[in-house]
């Protein structure tokens, strides 16, 4: 669900809460991709592993590594 939106001209930043784990995911979109999106709205996000960045609680960036997601689990949480 979209918690907050920042419109920055050439890009839009979405702060989305992942209900399944209670964490926030930040997504950068083009204005066209974000068209019609509003705070409180449920959204489906997908990501490219080669463009994803993951950070530790202390703010340091974690090294990327390939992961596999169980599609059954993903569908169960929407």
PDB file with SEQRES, HELIX, SHEET and CRYST1 records, atoms N, CA, C and O in Angstrom:
SEQRES   1 A   78  UNK UNK UNK UNK UNK UNK UNK UNK UNK UNK UNK UNK UNK          
SEQRES   2 A   78  UNK UNK UNK UNK UNK UNK UNK UNK UNK UNK UNK UNK UNK          
SEQRES   3 A   78  UNK UNK UNK UNK UNK UNK UNK UNK UNK UNK UNK UNK UNK          
SEQRES   4 A   78  UNK UNK UNK UNK UNK UNK UNK UNK UNK UNK UNK UNK UNK          
SEQRES   5 A   78  UNK UNK UNK UNK UNK UNK UNK UNK UNK UNK UNK UNK UNK          
SEQRES   6 A   78  UNK UNK UNK UNK UNK UNK UNK UNK UNK UNK UNK UNK UNK          
HELIX    1 AA1 UNK A   71  UNK A   77  1                                   7    
SHEET    1 AA1 3 UNK A   2  UNK A   7  0                                        
SHEET    2 AA1 3 UNK A  12  UNK A  18 -1                                        
SHEET    3 AA1 3 UNK A  23  UNK A  29 -1                                        
CRYST1    1.000    1.000    1.000  90.00  90.00  90.00 P 1           1          
ATOM      1  N   UNK A   1       0.848  -1.174   0.000  1.00  0.00           N  
ATOM      2  CA  UNK A   1       0.000   0.000   0.000  1.00  0.00           C  
ATOM      3  C   UNK A   1       0.897   1.241   0.000  1.00  0.00           C  
ATOM      4  O   UNK A   1       1.906   1.282   0.704  1.00  0.00           O  
ATOM      5  N   UNK A   2       0.527   2.244  -0.786  1.00  0.00           N  
ATOM      6  CA  UNK A   2       1.311   3.478  -0.873  1.00  0.00           C  
ATOM      7  C   UNK A   2       1.114   4.285   0.413  1.00  0.00           C  
ATOM      8  O   UNK A   2      -0.008   4.652   0.759  1.00  0.00           O  
ATOM      9  N   UNK A   3       2.197   4.550   1.103  1.00  0.00           N  
ATOM     10  CA  UNK A   3       2.163   5.344   2.332  1.00  0.00           C  
ATOM     11  C   UNK A   3       2.353   6.834   2.037  1.00  0.00           C  
ATOM     12  O   UNK A   3       1.701   7.691   2.633  1.00  0.00           O  
ATOM     13  N   UNK A   4       3.277   7.123   1.088  1.00  0.00           N  
ATOM     14  CA  UNK A   4       3.609   8.519   0.798  1.00  0.00           C  
ATOM     15  C   UNK A   4       4.151   8.604  -0.624  1.00  0.00           C  
ATOM     16  O   UNK A   4       4.731   7.646  -1.136  1.00  0.00           O  
ATOM     17  N   UNK A   5       3.957   9.763  -1.259  1.00  0.00           N  
ATOM     18  CA  UNK A   5       4.439   9.995  -2.621  1.00  0.00           C  
ATOM     19  C   UNK A   5       5.210  11.306  -2.646  1.00  0.00           C  
ATOM     20  O   UNK A   5       4.765  12.308  -2.086  1.00  0.00           O  
ATOM     21  N   UNK A   6       6.368  11.296  -3.299  1.00  0.00           N  
ATOM     22  CA  UNK A   6       7.143  12.517  -3.520  1.00  0.00           C  
ATOM     23  C   UNK A   6       7.221  12.748  -5.027  1.00  0.00           C  
ATOM     24  O   UNK A   6       7.771  11.921  -5.755  1.00  0.00           O  
ATOM     25  N   UNK A   7       6.680  13.856  -5.492  1.00  0.00           N  
ATOM     26  CA  UNK A   7       6.759  14.231  -6.892  1.00  0.00           C  
ATOM     27  C   UNK A   7       7.973  15.132  -7.072  1.00  0.00           C  
ATOM     28  O   UNK A   7       7.999  16.240  -6.537  1.00  0.00           O  
ATOM     29  N   UNK A   8       8.972  14.679  -7.812  1.00  0.00           N  
ATOM     30  CA  UNK A   8      10.235  15.398  -7.937  1.00  0.00           C  
ATOM     31  C   UNK A   8      10.499  15.884  -9.364  1.00  0.00           C  
ATOM     32  O   UNK A   8      11.653  16.073  -9.750  1.00  0.00           O  
ATOM     33  N   UNK A   9       9.461  16.083 -10.130  1.00  0.00           N  
ATOM     34  CA  UNK A   9       9.625  16.556 -11.501  1.00  0.00           C  
ATOM     35  C   UNK A   9       9.862  15.422 -12.472  1.00  0.00           C  
ATOM     36  O   UNK A   9       8.917  14.906 -13.070  1.00  0.00           O  
ATOM     37  N   UNK A  10      11.140  15.019 -12.640  1.00  0.00           N  
ATOM     38  CA  UNK A  10      11.464  13.978 -13.605  1.00  0.00           C  
ATOM     39  C   UNK A  10      11.277  12.570 -13.056  1.00  0.00           C  
ATOM     40  O   UNK A  10      11.394  11.596 -13.800  1.00  0.00           O  
ATOM     41  N   UNK A  11      10.988  12.453 -11.764  1.00  0.00           N  
ATOM     42  CA  UNK A  11      10.741  11.140 -11.161  1.00  0.00           C  
ATOM     43  C   UNK A  11       9.778  11.272  -9.985  1.00  0.00           C  
ATOM     44  O   UNK A  11       9.577  12.352  -9.429  1.00  0.00           O  
ATOM     45  N   UNK A  12       9.196  10.136  -9.632  1.00  0.00           N  
ATOM     46  CA  UNK A  12       8.261  10.073  -8.511  1.00  0.00           C  
ATOM     47  C   UNK A  12       8.769   8.985  -7.572  1.00  0.00           C  
ATOM     48  O   UNK A  12       9.107   7.887  -8.014  1.00  0.00           O  
ATOM     49  N   UNK A  13       8.824   9.288  -6.279  1.00  0.00           N  
ATOM     50  CA  UNK A  13       9.266   8.322  -5.286  1.00  0.00           C  
ATOM     51  C   UNK A  13       8.047   7.853  -4.503  1.00  0.00           C  
ATOM     52  O   UNK A  13       7.319   8.660  -3.925  1.00  0.00           O  
ATOM     53  N   UNK A  14       7.829   6.521  -4.492  1.00  0.00           N  
ATOM     54  CA  UNK A  14       6.732   5.928  -3.726  1.00  0.00           C  
ATOM     55  C   UNK A  14       7.304   5.249  -2.490  1.00  0.00           C  
ATOM     56  O   UNK A  14       8.291   4.518  -2.578  1.00  0.00           O  
ATOM     57  N   UNK A  15       6.700   5.484  -1.366  1.00  0.00           N  
ATOM     58  CA  UNK A  15       7.031   4.775  -0.124  1.00  0.00           C  
ATOM     59  C   UNK A  15       5.861   3.830   0.116  1.00  0.00           C  
ATOM     60  O   UNK A  15       4.759   4.264   0.452  1.00  0.00           O  
ATOM     61  N   UNK A  16       6.108   2.542  -0.056  1.00  0.00           N  
ATOM     62  CA  UNK A  16       5.051   1.537   0.009  1.00  0.00           C  
ATOM     63  C   UNK A  16       5.282   0.596   1.184  1.00  0.00           C  
ATOM     64  O   UNK A  16       6.386   0.085   1.367  1.00  0.00           O  
ATOM     65  N   UNK A  17       4.238   0.368   1.980  1.00  0.00           N  
ATOM     66  CA  UNK A  17       4.336  -0.567   3.095  1.00  0.00           C  
ATOM     67  C   UNK A  17       3.967  -1.959   2.612  1.00  0.00           C  
ATOM     68  O   UNK A  17       2.901  -2.173   2.034  1.00  0.00           O  
ATOM     69  N   UNK A  18       4.872  -2.907   2.859  1.00  0.00           N  
ATOM     70  CA  UNK A  18       4.617  -4.299   2.512  1.00  0.00           C  
ATOM     71  C   UNK A  18       3.905  -4.934   3.693  1.00  0.00           C  
ATOM     72  O   UNK A  18       4.535  -5.268   4.696  1.00  0.00           O  
ATOM     73  N   UNK A  19       2.607  -5.100   3.579  1.00  0.00           N  
ATOM     74  CA  UNK A  19       1.800  -5.600   4.696  1.00  0.00           C  
ATOM     75  C   UNK A  19       2.268  -6.946   5.225  1.00  0.00           C  
ATOM     76  O   UNK A  19       2.170  -7.208   6.424  1.00  0.00           O  
ATOM     77  N   UNK A  20       2.778  -7.805   4.343  1.00  0.00           N  
ATOM     78  CA  UNK A  20       3.179  -9.156   4.752  1.00  0.00           C  
ATOM     79  C   UNK A  20       4.305  -9.134   5.778  1.00  0.00           C  
ATOM     80  O   UNK A  20       4.375 -10.013   6.636  1.00  0.00           O  
ATOM     81  N   UNK A  21       5.199  -8.126   5.699  1.00  0.00           N  
ATOM     82  CA  UNK A  21       6.331  -8.069   6.625  1.00  0.00           C  
ATOM     83  C   UNK A  21       6.421  -6.764   7.392  1.00  0.00           C  
ATOM     84  O   UNK A  21       7.292  -6.609   8.248  1.00  0.00           O  
ATOM     85  N   UNK A  22       5.529  -5.816   7.099  1.00  0.00           N  
ATOM     86  CA  UNK A  22       5.497  -4.562   7.823  1.00  0.00           C  
ATOM     87  C   UNK A  22       6.640  -3.610   7.514  1.00  0.00           C  
ATOM     88  O   UNK A  22       6.870  -2.664   8.268  1.00  0.00           O  
ATOM     89  N   UNK A  23       7.360  -3.836   6.427  1.00  0.00           N  
ATOM     90  CA  UNK A  23       8.496  -2.992   6.050  1.00  0.00           C  
ATOM     91  C   UNK A  23       8.099  -2.036   4.936  1.00  0.00           C  
ATOM     92  O   UNK A  23       7.106  -2.249   4.241  1.00  0.00           O  
ATOM     93  N   UNK A  24       8.890  -0.981   4.778  1.00  0.00           N  
ATOM     94  CA  UNK A  24       8.672  -0.001   3.720  1.00  0.00           C  
ATOM     95  C   UNK A  24       9.603  -0.304   2.550  1.00  0.00           C  
ATOM     96  O   UNK A  24      10.792  -0.556   2.741  1.00  0.00           O  
ATOM     97  N   UNK A  25       9.054  -0.276   1.345  1.00  0.00           N  
ATOM     98  CA  UNK A  25       9.840  -0.400   0.116  1.00  0.00           C  
ATOM     99  C   UNK A  25       9.730   0.931  -0.598  1.00  0.00           C  
ATOM    100  O   UNK A  25       8.642   1.495  -0.719  1.00  0.00           O  
ATOM    101  N   UNK A  26      10.857   1.429  -1.068  1.00  0.00           N  
ATOM    102  CA  UNK A  26      10.877   2.700  -1.783  1.00  0.00           C  
ATOM    103  C   UNK A  26      11.068   2.402  -3.259  1.00  0.00           C  
ATOM    104  O   UNK A  26      11.986   1.673  -3.636  1.00  0.00           O  
ATOM    105  N   UNK A  27      10.203   2.965  -4.099  1.00  0.00           N  
ATOM    106  CA  UNK A  27      10.271   2.737  -5.540  1.00  0.00           C  
ATOM    107  C   UNK A  27      10.387   4.061  -6.265  1.00  0.00           C  
ATOM    108  O   UNK A  27       9.713   5.031  -5.918  1.00  0.00           O  
ATOM    109  N   UNK A  28      11.250   4.099  -7.281  1.00  0.00           N  
ATOM    110  CA  UNK A  28      11.418   5.294  -8.108  1.00  0.00           C  
ATOM    111  C   UNK A  28      10.747   5.018  -9.447  1.00  0.00           C  
ATOM    112  O   UNK A  28      11.086   4.047 -10.124  1.00  0.00           O  
ATOM    113  N   UNK A  29       9.803   5.862  -9.830  1.00  0.00           N  
ATOM    114  CA  UNK A  29       9.051   5.699 -11.072  1.00  0.00           C  
ATOM    115  C   UNK A  29       9.122   6.966 -11.905  1.00  0.00           C  
ATOM    116  O   UNK A  29       9.456   8.039 -11.403  1.00  0.00           O  
ATOM    117  N   UNK A  30       8.808   6.827 -13.166  1.00  0.00           N  
ATOM    118  CA  UNK A  30       8.654   8.006 -14.016  1.00  0.00           C  
ATOM    119  C   UNK A  30       7.277   8.592 -13.724  1.00  0.00           C  
ATOM    120  O   UNK A  30       6.407   7.883 -13.219  1.00  0.00           O  
ATOM    121  N   UNK A  31       7.061   9.867 -14.028  1.00  0.00           N  
ATOM    122  CA  UNK A  31       5.725  10.440 -13.825  1.00  0.00           C  
ATOM    123  C   UNK A  31       4.639   9.662 -14.566  1.00  0.00           C  
ATOM    124  O   UNK A  31       3.524   9.538 -14.060  1.00  0.00           O  
ATOM    125  N   UNK A  32       4.940   9.140 -15.748  1.00  0.00           N  
ATOM    126  CA  UNK A  32       3.949   8.360 -16.504  1.00  0.00           C  
ATOM    127  C   UNK A  32       3.595   7.072 -15.773  1.00  0.00           C  
ATOM    128  O   UNK A  32       2.427   6.685 -15.729  1.00  0.00           O  
ATOM    129  N   UNK A  33       4.604   6.399 -15.194  1.00  0.00           N  
ATOM    130  CA  UNK A  33       4.359   5.157 -14.459  1.00  0.00           C  
ATOM    131  C   UNK A  33       3.532   5.411 -13.201  1.00  0.00           C  
ATOM    132  O   UNK A  33       2.768   4.542 -12.780  1.00  0.00           O  
ATOM    133  N   UNK A  34       3.676   6.590 -12.597  1.00  0.00           N  
ATOM    134  CA  UNK A  34       2.983   6.914 -11.358  1.00  0.00           C  
ATOM    135  C   UNK A  34       1.622   7.563 -11.584  1.00  0.00           C  
ATOM    136  O   UNK A  34       0.924   7.893 -10.625  1.00  0.00           O  
ATOM    137  N   UNK A  35       1.250   7.745 -12.825  1.00  0.00           N  
ATOM    138  CA  UNK A  35      -0.024   8.382 -13.137  1.00  0.00           C  
ATOM    139  C   UNK A  35      -1.178   7.616 -12.501  1.00  0.00           C  
ATOM    140  O   UNK A  35      -1.296   6.403 -12.677  1.00  0.00           O  
ATOM    141  N   UNK A  36      -2.020   8.318 -11.767  1.00  0.00           N  
ATOM    142  CA  UNK A  36      -3.186   7.704 -11.139  1.00  0.00           C  
ATOM    143  C   UNK A  36      -2.918   7.087  -9.779  1.00  0.00           C  
ATOM    144  O   UNK A  36      -3.852   6.624  -9.123  1.00  0.00           O  
ATOM    145  N   UNK A  37      -1.661   7.068  -9.336  1.00  0.00           N  
ATOM    146  CA  UNK A  37      -1.322   6.494  -8.033  1.00  0.00           C  
ATOM    147  C   UNK A  37      -1.548   7.546  -6.954  1.00  0.00           C  
ATOM    148  O   UNK A  37      -1.193   8.710  -7.134  1.00  0.00           O  
ATOM    149  N   UNK A  38      -2.142   7.133  -5.827  1.00  0.00           N  
ATOM    150  CA  UNK A  38      -2.358   8.066  -4.719  1.00  0.00           C  
ATOM    151  C   UNK A  38      -2.067   7.374  -3.392  1.00  0.00           C  
ATOM    152  O   UNK A  38      -2.073   6.146  -3.305  1.00  0.00           O  
ATOM    153  N   UNK A  39      -1.815   8.170  -2.367  1.00  0.00           N  
ATOM    154  CA  UNK A  39      -1.531   7.638  -1.033  1.00  0.00           C  
ATOM    155  C   UNK A  39      -2.721   6.807  -0.549  1.00  0.00           C  
ATOM    156  O   UNK A  39      -3.875   7.185  -0.751  1.00  0.00           O  
ATOM    157  N   UNK A  40      -2.428   5.673   0.091  1.00  0.00           N  
ATOM    158  CA  UNK A  40      -3.450   4.774   0.595  1.00  0.00           C  
ATOM    159  C   UNK A  40      -3.860   3.698  -0.381  1.00  0.00           C  
ATOM    160  O   UNK A  40      -4.554   2.749  -0.014  1.00  0.00           O  
ATOM    161  N   UNK A  41      -3.439   3.839  -1.613  1.00  0.00           N  
ATOM    162  CA  UNK A  41      -3.826   2.908  -2.667  1.00  0.00           C  
ATOM    163  C   UNK A  41      -2.957   1.645  -2.635  1.00  0.00           C  
ATOM    164  O   UNK A  41      -1.741   1.739  -2.472  1.00  0.00           O  
ATOM    165  N   UNK A  42      -3.570   0.471  -2.788  1.00  0.00           N  
ATOM    166  CA  UNK A  42      -2.757  -0.744  -2.897  1.00  0.00           C  
ATOM    167  C   UNK A  42      -2.109  -0.779  -4.284  1.00  0.00           C  
ATOM    168  O   UNK A  42      -2.746  -0.423  -5.276  1.00  0.00           O  
ATOM    169  N   UNK A  43      -0.859  -1.202  -4.354  1.00  0.00           N  
ATOM    170  CA  UNK A  43      -0.160  -1.306  -5.631  1.00  0.00           C  
ATOM    171  C   UNK A  43       0.564  -2.645  -5.710  1.00  0.00           C  
ATOM    172  O   UNK A  43       0.880  -3.259  -4.691  1.00  0.00           O  
ATOM    173  N   UNK A  44       0.816  -3.078  -6.918  1.00  0.00           N  
ATOM    174  CA  UNK A  44       1.633  -4.268  -7.164  1.00  0.00           C  
ATOM    175  C   UNK A  44       2.960  -3.780  -7.717  1.00  0.00           C  
ATOM    176  O   UNK A  44       2.990  -3.093  -8.738  1.00  0.00           O  
ATOM    177  N   UNK A  45       4.039  -4.121  -7.066  1.00  0.00           N  
ATOM    178  CA  UNK A  45       5.363  -3.702  -7.503  1.00  0.00           C  
ATOM    179  C   UNK A  45       6.169  -4.911  -7.941  1.00  0.00           C  
ATOM    180  O   UNK A  45       6.057  -5.991  -7.363  1.00  0.00           O  
ATOM    181  N   UNK A  46       6.973  -4.719  -8.956  1.00  0.00           N  
ATOM    182  CA  UNK A  46       7.948  -5.736  -9.341  1.00  0.00           C  
ATOM    183  C   UNK A  46       9.287  -5.013  -9.428  1.00  0.00           C  
ATOM    184  O   UNK A  46       9.336  -3.798  -9.615  1.00  0.00           O  
ATOM    185  N   UNK A  47      10.357  -5.762  -9.292  1.00  0.00           N  
ATOM    186  CA  UNK A  47      11.656  -5.106  -9.338  1.00  0.00           C  
ATOM    187  C   UNK A  47      12.637  -5.914 -10.144  1.00  0.00           C  
ATOM    188  O   UNK A  47      12.514  -7.131 -10.282  1.00  0.00           O  
ATOM    189  N   UNK A  48      13.610  -5.212 -10.671  1.00  0.00           N  
ATOM    190  CA  UNK A  48      14.714  -5.841 -11.388  1.00  0.00           C  
ATOM    191  C   UNK A  48      15.827  -6.063 -10.385  1.00  0.00           C  
ATOM    192  O   UNK A  48      16.282  -5.122  -9.735  1.00  0.00           O  
ATOM    193  N   UNK A  49      16.267  -7.306 -10.258  1.00  0.00           N  
ATOM    194  CA  UNK A  49      17.322  -7.616  -9.293  1.00  0.00           C  
ATOM    195  C   UNK A  49      18.589  -6.807  -9.562  1.00  0.00           C  
ATOM    196  O   UNK A  49      19.318  -6.466  -8.631  1.00  0.00           O  
ATOM    197  N   UNK A  50      18.851  -6.501 -10.831  1.00  0.00           N  
ATOM    198  CA  UNK A  50      20.058  -5.743 -11.155  1.00  0.00           C  
ATOM    199  C   UNK A  50      19.941  -4.261 -10.797  1.00  0.00           C  
ATOM    200  O   UNK A  50      20.944  -3.547 -10.814  1.00  0.00           O  
ATOM    201  N   UNK A  51      18.739  -3.790 -10.475  1.00  0.00           N  
ATOM    202  CA  UNK A  51      18.552  -2.385 -10.108  1.00  0.00           C  
ATOM    203  C   UNK A  51      18.158  -2.202  -8.645  1.00  0.00           C  
ATOM    204  O   UNK A  51      18.079  -1.073  -8.163  1.00  0.00           O  
ATOM    205  N   UNK A  52      17.912  -3.297  -7.940  1.00  0.00           N  
ATOM    206  CA  UNK A  52      17.465  -3.224  -6.546  1.00  0.00           C  
ATOM    207  C   UNK A  52      18.639  -2.928  -5.623  1.00  0.00           C  
ATOM    208  O   UNK A  52      19.753  -3.402  -5.847  1.00  0.00           O  
ATOM    209  N   UNK A  53      18.379  -2.139  -4.584  1.00  0.00           N  
ATOM    210  CA  UNK A  53      19.363  -1.856  -3.545  1.00  0.00           C  
ATOM    211  C   UNK A  53      18.725  -2.199  -2.207  1.00  0.00           C  
ATOM    212  O   UNK A  53      17.577  -1.837  -1.948  1.00  0.00           O  
ATOM    213  N   UNK A  54      19.465  -2.893  -1.366  1.00  0.00           N  
ATOM    214  CA  UNK A  54      18.970  -3.298  -0.060  1.00  0.00           C  
ATOM    215  C   UNK A  54      19.921  -2.734   0.992  1.00  0.00           C  
ATOM    216  O   UNK A  54      21.141  -2.761   0.830  1.00  0.00           O  
ATOM    217  N   UNK A  55      19.329  -2.217   2.083  1.00  0.00           N  
ATOM    218  CA  UNK A  55      20.121  -1.567   3.117  1.00  0.00           C  
ATOM    219  C   UNK A  55      19.903  -2.231   4.472  1.00  0.00           C  
ATOM    220  O   UNK A  55      18.813  -2.721   4.769  1.00  0.00           O  
ATOM    221  N   UNK A  56      20.945  -2.240   5.282  1.00  0.00           N  
ATOM    222  CA  UNK A  56      20.868  -2.748   6.652  1.00  0.00           C  
ATOM    223  C   UNK A  56      20.219  -1.691   7.538  1.00  0.00           C  
ATOM    224  O   UNK A  56      20.045  -0.548   7.117  1.00  0.00           O  
ATOM    225  N   UNK A  57      19.862  -2.071   8.763  1.00  0.00           N  
ATOM    226  CA  UNK A  57      19.237  -1.125   9.691  1.00  0.00           C  
ATOM    227  C   UNK A  57      20.110   0.092   9.958  1.00  0.00           C  
ATOM    228  O   UNK A  57      19.589   1.174  10.231  1.00  0.00           O  
ATOM    229  N   UNK A  58      21.441  -0.067   9.883  1.00  0.00           N  
ATOM    230  CA  UNK A  58      22.343   1.060  10.142  1.00  0.00           C  
ATOM    231  C   UNK A  58      22.516   1.963   8.925  1.00  0.00           C  
ATOM    232  O   UNK A  58      23.273   2.933   8.977  1.00  0.00           O  
ATOM    233  N   UNK A  59      21.821   1.652   7.826  1.00  0.00           N  
ATOM    234  CA  UNK A  59      21.879   2.480   6.632  1.00  0.00           C  
ATOM    235  C   UNK A  59      22.920   2.055   5.622  1.00  0.00           C  
ATOM    236  O   UNK A  59      22.961   2.606   4.522  1.00  0.00           O  
ATOM    237  N   UNK A  60      23.768   1.088   5.959  1.00  0.00           N  
ATOM    238  CA  UNK A  60      24.782   0.639   5.008  1.00  0.00           C  
ATOM    239  C   UNK A  60      24.142  -0.243   3.939  1.00  0.00           C  
ATOM    240  O   UNK A  60      23.237  -1.028   4.220  1.00  0.00           O  
ATOM    241  N   UNK A  61      24.628  -0.098   2.722  1.00  0.00           N  
ATOM    242  CA  UNK A  61      24.082  -0.875   1.603  1.00  0.00           C  
ATOM    243  C   UNK A  61      24.619  -2.302   1.665  1.00  0.00           C  
ATOM    244  O   UNK A  61      25.817  -2.523   1.843  1.00  0.00           O  
ATOM    245  N   UNK A  62      23.712  -3.261   1.515  1.00  0.00           N  
ATOM    246  CA  UNK A  62      24.090  -4.661   1.527  1.00  0.00           C  
ATOM    247  C   UNK A  62      24.477  -5.101   0.123  1.00  0.00           C  
ATOM    248  O   UNK A  62      23.928  -4.614  -0.866  1.00  0.00           O  
ATOM    249  N   UNK A  63      25.415  -6.014   0.046  1.00  0.00           N  
ATOM    250  CA  UNK A  63      25.860  -6.550  -1.235  1.00  0.00           C  
ATOM    251  C   UNK A  63      24.721  -7.345  -1.880  1.00  0.00           C  
ATOM    252  O   UNK A  63      24.032  -8.116  -1.212  1.00  0.00           O  
ATOM    253  N   UNK A  64      24.539  -7.147  -3.168  1.00  0.00           N  
ATOM    254  CA  UNK A  64      23.475  -7.842  -3.890  1.00  0.00           C  
ATOM    255  C   UNK A  64      23.817  -9.309  -4.064  1.00  0.00           C  
ATOM    256  O   UNK A  64      24.971  -9.668  -4.294  1.00  0.00           O  
ATOM    257  N   UNK A  65      22.806 -10.147  -3.953  1.00  0.00           N  
ATOM    258  CA  UNK A  65      22.967 -11.571  -4.245  1.00  0.00           C  
ATOM    259  C   UNK A  65      21.647 -12.071  -4.816  1.00  0.00           C  
ATOM    260  O   UNK A  65      20.584 -11.580  -4.436  1.00  0.00           O  
ATOM    261  N   UNK A  66      21.702 -13.037  -5.720  1.00  0.00           N  
ATOM    262  CA  UNK A  66      20.460 -13.548  -6.312  1.00  0.00           C  
ATOM    263  C   UNK A  66      19.575 -14.214  -5.265  1.00  0.00           C  
ATOM    264  O   UNK A  66      20.069 -14.873  -4.351  1.00  0.00           O  
ATOM    265  N   UNK A  67      18.267 -14.038  -5.406  1.00  0.00           N  
ATOM    266  CA  UNK A  67      17.318 -14.686  -4.509  1.00  0.00           C  
ATOM    267  C   UNK A  67      16.232 -15.353  -5.337  1.00  0.00           C  
ATOM    268  O   UNK A  67      16.014 -14.997  -6.495  1.00  0.00           O  
ATOM    269  N   UNK A  68      15.566 -16.306  -4.746  1.00  0.00           N  
ATOM    270  CA  UNK A  68      14.435 -16.965  -5.381  1.00  0.00           C  
ATOM    271  C   UNK A  68      13.224 -16.751  -4.490  1.00  0.00           C  
ATOM    272  O   UNK A  68      13.296 -16.940  -3.276  1.00  0.00           O  
ATOM    273  N   UNK A  69      12.121 -16.358  -5.092  1.00  0.00           N  
ATOM    274  CA  UNK A  69      10.899 -16.106  -4.339  1.00  0.00           C  
ATOM    275  C   UNK A  69       9.885 -17.182  -4.691  1.00  0.00           C  
ATOM    276  O   UNK A  69       9.671 -17.479  -5.867  1.00  0.00           O  
ATOM    277  N   UNK A  70       9.268 -17.761  -3.688  1.00  0.00           N  
ATOM    278  CA  UNK A  70       8.236 -18.763  -3.891  1.00  0.00           C  
ATOM    279  C   UNK A  70       6.984 -18.059  -4.414  1.00  0.00           C  
ATOM    280  O   UNK A  70       6.369 -17.270  -3.697  1.00  0.00           O  
ATOM    281  N   UNK A  71       6.608 -18.341  -5.658  1.00  0.00           N  
ATOM    282  CA  UNK A  71       5.459 -17.684  -6.283  1.00  0.00           C  
ATOM    283  C   UNK A  71       4.171 -17.945  -5.519  1.00  0.00           C  
ATOM    284  O   UNK A  71       3.286 -17.088  -5.506  1.00  0.00           O  
ATOM    285  N   UNK A  72       4.041 -19.093  -4.889  1.00  0.00           N  
ATOM    286  CA  UNK A  72       2.844 -19.420  -4.099  1.00  0.00           C  
ATOM    287  C   UNK A  72       2.734 -18.474  -2.916  1.00  0.00           C  
ATOM    288  O   UNK A  72       1.652 -17.962  -2.628  1.00  0.00           O  
ATOM    289  N   UNK A  73       3.846 -18.238  -2.227  1.00  0.00           N  
ATOM    290  CA  UNK A  73       3.863 -17.327  -1.082  1.00  0.00           C  
ATOM    291  C   UNK A  73       3.537 -15.916  -1.533  1.00  0.00           C  
ATOM    292  O   UNK A  73       2.771 -15.219  -0.868  1.00  0.00           O  
ATOM    293  N   UNK A  74       4.108 -15.477  -2.660  1.00  0.00           N  
ATOM    294  CA  UNK A  74       3.862 -14.140  -3.172  1.00  0.00           C  
ATOM    295  C   UNK A  74       2.382 -13.943  -3.461  1.00  0.00           C  
ATOM    296  O   UNK A  74       1.834 -12.899  -3.109  1.00  0.00           O  
ATOM    297  N   UNK A  75       1.716 -14.904  -4.089  1.00  0.00           N  
ATOM    298  CA  UNK A  75       0.297 -14.770  -4.401  1.00  0.00           C  
ATOM    299  C   UNK A  75      -0.546 -14.747  -3.141  1.00  0.00           C  
ATOM    300  O   UNK A  75      -1.581 -14.081  -3.106  1.00  0.00           O  
ATOM    301  N   UNK A  76      -0.130 -15.454  -2.113  1.00  0.00           N  
ATOM    302  CA  UNK A  76      -0.890 -15.501  -0.870  1.00  0.00           C  
ATOM    303  C   UNK A  76      -0.916 -14.146  -0.190  1.00  0.00           C  
ATOM    304  O   UNK A  76      -1.882 -13.811   0.496  1.00  0.00           O  
ATOM    305  N   UNK A  77       0.140 -13.362  -0.374  1.00  0.00           N  
ATOM    306  CA  UNK A  77       0.211 -12.053   0.275  1.00  0.00           C  
ATOM    307  C   UNK A  77      -0.117 -10.908  -0.673  1.00  0.00           C  
ATOM    308  O   UNK A  77      -0.077  -9.745  -0.270  1.00  0.00           O  
ATOM    309  N   UNK A  78      -0.433 -11.209  -1.898  1.00  0.00           N  
ATOM    310  CA  UNK A  78      -0.930 -10.244  -2.829  1.00  0.00           C  
ATOM    311  C   UNK A  78       0.017  -9.428  -3.557  1.00  0.00           C  
ATOM    312  O   UNK A  78      -0.383  -8.589  -4.364  1.00  0.00           O  
TER     313      UNK A  78                                                      
END                                                                             
